[in-house]
Amino acid sequence: MQFLKDIFSFIQSFSELDYLLYFAVLVLIILVVSLIHIIKNGEDEIEETKESNDLKEIANHLETKKPLEVELTDYEMEQEEKAIISYDELLEKSKQGNILYDEEKKSDDLSIKKINLDALTEERKEEKQVGFSNYEREEEFLKTLKALNQLLN
């Protein structure tokens, strides 16, 4: 019984400020524990969503997905025919890989490739063919611009 009397006398010795401080500390402890609980449950939910987005599923989806067929208007068809390089040619060039690999290692479902960095920095020695088929038209255009410049001055 003496123990309970000591505790009771200790509690009676508190002032109102002491009660307020102990209550504030108790509320802070409860808030910190609940915050830790919320953060822990949030991380679990993030891990679950990461697991559901399996990389194989995404890769398979991208491989099986066909590009949308675009219907061109008459004007767009005309521009496509007059273009120096067509959209289809650009798509074909983008499919051609220019990256050279030195070695390749496979572990489980993962393929690790070492890129040949020297081949990336070397300039490709491709001769560009320059066409002068429109040279006459360019000369006419230049003469017309000069005449216009003289008229404006």
Phi, psi and omega per residue, in radians:
M1 nan -0.546 -3.117
Q2 -1.061 -0.621 -3.136
F3 -1.090 -0.769 3.127
L4 -1.155 -0.654 3.099
K5 -1.118 -0.664 3.130
D6 -1.159 -0.721 3.115
I7 -1.143 -0.759 -3.141
F8 -1.103 -0.728 3.122
S9 -1.203 -0.581 3.091
F10 -1.135 -0.789 3.136
I11 -1.135 -0.637 3.125
Q12 -1.187 -0.412 -3.127
S13 -1.349 -0.160 3.137
F14 -1.222 2.513 3.001
S15 -1.617 3.070 -3.136
E16 -1.123 -0.621 3.114
L17 -1.122 -0.672 3.100
D18 -1.094 -0.766 3.098
Y19 -1.056 -0.743 -3.137
L20 -1.108 -0.774 -3.141
L21 -1.139 -0.760 3.126
Y22 -1.133 -0.668 3.108
F23 -1.146 -0.724 3.132
A24 -1.120 -0.727 3.110
V25 -1.103 -0.714 3.115
L26 -1.098 -0.749 3.118
V27 -1.131 -0.729 3.112
L28 -1.087 -0.715 3.115
I29 -1.088 -0.764 3.135
I30 -1.103 -0.730 3.125
L31 -1.121 -0.739 3.140
V32 -1.126 -0.766 3.132
V33 -1.110 -0.748 3.132
S34 -1.177 -0.634 3.095
L35 -1.124 -0.757 3.088
I36 -1.066 -0.714 3.119
H37 -1.103 -0.750 -3.129
I38 -1.147 -0.747 -3.140
I39 -1.119 -0.739 -3.125
K40 -1.116 -0.748 3.130
N41 -1.194 -0.598 3.104
G42 -1.136 -0.690 3.099
E43 -1.141 -0.645 3.103
D44 -1.095 -0.726 3.135
E45 -1.152 -0.670 3.122
I46 -1.135 -0.728 3.119
E47 -1.107 -0.663 3.128
E48 -1.127 -0.707 3.140
T49 -1.225 -0.595 3.097
K50 -1.132 -0.699 -3.128
E51 -1.184 -0.572 -3.120
S52 -1.271 -0.445 3.103
N53 -1.592 1.239 -3.104
D54 -1.210 2.364 -3.093
L55 -1.106 -0.596 3.124
K56 -1.118 -0.719 3.126
E57 -1.077 -0.733 -3.127
I58 -1.165 -0.770 3.141
A59 -1.101 -0.761 3.120
N60 -1.103 -0.689 3.139
H61 -1.118 -0.730 -3.136
L62 -1.190 -0.618 3.140
E63 -1.235 -0.668 -3.087
T64 -1.443 -0.304 -3.118
K65 -1.254 2.209 3.131
K66 -1.653 2.508 3.125
P67 -1.148 2.604 -3.137
L68 -1.208 2.403 3.070
E69 -1.415 2.210 -3.104
V70 -1.812 2.228 3.079
E71 -1.548 2.115 -3.107
L72 -1.584 2.524 3.051
T73 -1.367 3.009 3.134
D74 -1.051 -0.736 3.135
Y75 -1.097 -0.754 3.142
E76 -1.142 -0.672 3.088
M77 -1.099 -0.728 3.125
E78 -1.101 -0.752 3.123
Q79 -1.154 -0.633 3.124
E80 -1.142 -0.676 -3.140
E81 -1.249 -0.578 -3.116
K82 -1.466 -0.225 -3.036
A83 -1.142 2.617 3.102
I84 -1.156 -0.792 3.069
I85 -2.273 2.277 -3.060
S86 -1.443 2.889 3.122
Y87 -1.085 -0.680 3.135
D88 -1.118 -0.676 3.109
E89 -1.143 -0.675 3.091
L90 -1.087 -0.734 3.116
L91 -1.106 -0.711 3.132
E92 -1.127 -0.717 3.129
K93 -1.168 -0.580 3.138
S94 -1.231 -0.452 3.128
K95 -1.346 -0.405 3.140
Q96 -1.330 2.094 -3.119
G97 -1.392 2.350 3.123
N98 -1.894 0.022 -3.096
I99 -1.588 2.244 3.107
L100 -1.814 2.423 -3.108
Y101 -1.916 2.417 3.091
D102 -1.390 -0.825 -3.114
E103 -2.589 2.815 -3.110
E104 -2.396 2.308 3.103
K105 -2.116 2.439 3.105
K106 -2.104 2.260 3.048
S107 -2.361 2.107 -3.058
D108 0.986 -2.093 -3.136
D109 -1.765 0.147 -3.058
L110 -1.837 2.325 3.107
S111 -1.974 2.141 -3.126
I112 -1.934 2.174 -3.099
K113 -2.130 2.393 3.098
K114 -1.671 2.132 -3.087
I115 -1.442 2.405 3.060
N116 -1.416 1.759 -3.065
L117 -1.257 -0.466 3.124
D118 -1.122 -0.646 -3.128
A119 -1.228 -0.454 3.127
L120 -1.267 -0.594 -3.066
T121 -1.523 -0.328 3.134
E122 -1.261 2.447 3.072
E123 -1.398 2.447 3.098
R124 -1.398 2.368 -3.114
K125 -1.675 1.398 3.086
E126 -1.976 2.273 3.119
E127 -1.423 2.259 3.111
K128 -1.622 2.315 3.110
Q129 -1.627 2.190 -3.141
V130 -1.823 2.184 -3.134
G131 -1.698 2.395 3.109
F132 -1.924 0.519 -3.086
S133 -1.215 -0.476 -3.106
N134 -1.797 0.347 -3.083
Y135 -1.092 -0.723 -3.134
E136 -1.117 -0.735 3.135
R137 -1.121 -0.653 3.122
E138 -1.181 -0.663 3.093
E139 -1.123 -0.744 3.098
E140 -1.071 -0.745 3.136
F141 -1.103 -0.717 3.128
L142 -1.142 -0.736 3.098
K143 -1.097 -0.689 3.127
T144 -1.142 -0.704 3.102
L145 -1.122 -0.706 3.108
K146 -1.119 -0.715 3.118
A147 -1.127 -0.719 3.101
L148 -1.111 -0.701 3.112
N149 -1.101 -0.705 3.111
Q150 -1.166 -0.662 3.122
L151 -1.151 -0.645 -3.119
L152 -1.299 -0.469 3.136
N153 -1.420 nan nan
